Amino acid sequence: MNRNNQLFKTFALTSTVTFSGGLASVPMLHETFVIKHQYLSTEDFYHYVSLGQSIPGVTAVTTASLLGYKINNRKGQFFACFGAILPVLVIMSLLTMLYTLIPQTGVISYIMAAVRATAGVFIFEAVLDMAPVIIRNDHIKLLITVVLTLFLYLLPGSTVYVIMLCLVYSVYGFLAHGGHHD
């Protein structure tokens, strides 16, 4: 099995079966990448894992990014991150669909209203911070942002579809540019 397939498979498996955060996957990753395949030394492995722990963000993804890059450069980074993200994306999409089946009445409706309001504020703040950087001098990204925003606003409950569209667009963009990020 080539390195990219191994990276994807290992991170997809650890992302699916480990709970309690990124540290829970370390023994499985060490067994696969250091002992079984000898892609890197134990010292390098723990160096990148500890670096992944100290970088802000989702530990599993930052660790996947660092180890994937170390093992097989940009392509390894892509396959490792995709493996770490895909199971969570599928699980959360299914849970979101199941959530729509829960009756939204009584106390549940008040709790969910509070969660949506709080999440909305954080998302709006993040959008305001990121928008100038993301859409700077890129009319296509600006158009996509406006269309997806309108899509979410006009068609409630379409969040899962927007996430899936964004994933497909991101993978297409990555592959169209030969694995290089703009």
C-alpha positions in Angstrom: 0.0 0.0 0.0 1.5 3.4 -0.9 2.1 6.1 1.7 -0.9 8.2 0.7 -3.3 5.3 1.0 -1.7 4.3 4.3 -2.0 7.9 5.6 -5.7 8.1 4.6 -6.6 4.7 5.9 -4.8 5.2 9.3 -6.2 8.7 10.0 -9.7 7.7 8.8 -9.6 4.7 11.2 -8.3 6.6 14.1 -10.7 9.4 13.5 -13.6 6.9 13.5 -12.7 4.8 16.5 -10.9 7.0 18.9 -12.7 9.4 21.3 -11.4 11.9 23.9 -9.5 14.0 21.4 -6.3 13.7 19.4 -4.1 12.2 22.1 -6.2 9.0 22.2 -5.1 8.2 18.6 -1.3 8.5 19.3 -0.7 4.9 20.2 -2.4 3.6 17.0 -0.5 6.2 14.9 2.8 5.4 16.5 2.2 1.6 15.9 1.5 2.2 12.2 3.9 5.0 11.1 6.9 4.2 13.3 6.9 0.5 14.2 5.1 -1.1 11.3 6.1 1.1 8.3 9.1 2.9 9.7 8.1 6.2 7.9 9.8 8.2 10.7 11.6 7.8 13.9 10.0 7.7 17.3 11.7 11.0 18.1 10.3 12.7 15.0 6.9 11.2 15.5 6.6 12.6 19.1 8.1 15.9 18.0 5.3 16.3 15.4 2.6 15.0 17.7 3.6 17.5 20.4 3.8 20.3 17.9 0.2 19.3 16.7 -0.9 19.6 20.3 0.5 23.1 20.7 -0.9 24.6 17.5 -4.4 26.1 17.9 -7.2 24.1 16.1 -8.5 20.6 16.0 -5.6 18.4 17.3 -6.4 15.4 15.1 -6.3 17.6 12.0 -3.2 19.5 12.9 -1.4 16.3 13.8 -2.6 14.7 10.5 -1.3 17.7 8.6 2.1 17.7 10.2 2.6 13.9 10.1 1.2 13.7 6.5 3.6 16.4 5.3 6.5 14.8 7.0 5.8 11.4 5.6 4.9 12.3 2.0 5.0 16.1 1.5 1.8 18.0 0.3 0.1 14.9 -1.1 0.6 13.1 2.2 -0.7 16.1 4.1 -3.8 16.1 1.9 -4.6 12.4 2.3 -3.9 12.4 6.1 -6.1 15.5 6.7 -8.8 14.1 4.4 -8.7 10.8 6.3 -9.0 12.6 9.7 -11.9 14.8 8.5 -14.0 12.5 6.4 -15.3 10.2 9.2 -16.2 13.1 11.4 -17.9 14.8 8.5 -20.0 11.7 7.7 -20.9 11.1 11.4 -21.8 14.8 12.0 -23.9 14.9 8.8 -25.8 11.8 9.9 -26.3 13.2 13.4 -27.5 16.5 11.9 -30.0 14.6 9.8 -31.2 12.7 12.9 -31.4 16.0 14.9 -34.1 17.1 12.4 -36.2 14.2 13.6 -36.3 15.4 17.2 -39.5 17.4 18.0 -38.5 21.0 18.4 -41.0 21.9 21.1 -40.9 23.0 24.8 -37.6 23.2 26.6 -35.8 21.7 23.6 -36.8 24.6 21.4 -35.5 27.2 24.0 -32.2 25.3 24.4 -31.7 25.1 20.7 -32.5 28.8 20.2 -29.9 29.7 22.7 -27.3 27.4 21.0 -28.1 28.8 17.6 -27.8 32.4 18.7 -24.5 31.8 20.5 -23.1 29.8 17.6 -24.4 32.4 15.1 -22.4 35.2 16.9 -19.2 33.2 16.9 -19.6 32.2 13.2 -20.4 35.8 12.3 -17.3 37.0 14.1 -15.2 34.4 12.4 -16.6 35.4 9.0 -15.9 39.1 9.6 -12.3 38.2 10.5 -11.7 35.8 7.6 -13.6 37.3 4.7 -11.1 40.0 3.8 -8.3 37.4 3.6 -10.3 34.7 1.8 -12.0 36.8 -0.9 -9.2 39.4 -1.4 -9.0 40.0 -5.2 -10.9 36.8 -6.0 -14.3 37.4 -7.5 -15.1 33.7 -7.8 -14.6 33.2 -4.0 -16.7 36.3 -3.4 -19.5 35.0 -5.6 -19.4 31.5 -4.0 -19.6 33.1 -0.5 -22.6 35.3 -1.5 -24.4 32.4 -3.2 -23.9 30.0 -0.3 -25.0 32.6 2.2 -28.2 33.2 0.3 -28.7 29.4 -0.1 -28.4 29.0 3.7 -30.6 31.9 4.4 -33.4 31.1 1.9 -33.4 27.3 2.4 -33.4 26.5 6.1 -32.0 23.0 6.9 -29.6 23.0 4.0 -26.4 23.2 6.0 -25.4 19.6 5.4 -25.7 20.1 1.6 -23.6 23.3 1.8 -20.9 21.6 3.7 -20.9 18.7 1.2 -20.7 21.2 -1.7 -17.8 23.0 0.0 -16.0 19.8 0.5 -16.4 18.8 -3.2 -15.3 22.2 -4.3 -12.2 22.1 -2.1 -11.2 18.7 -3.3 -11.8 19.7 -6.9 -9.7 22.9 -6.4 -6.9 21.0 -4.8 -6.8 18.4 -7.5 -7.2 20.9 -10.3 -4.1 22.8 -9.1 -2.0 19.6 -9.0 -2.1 19.4 -5.2 -0.9 22.9 -4.6 -2.6 25.5 -2.5 -3.1 29.0 -3.9 
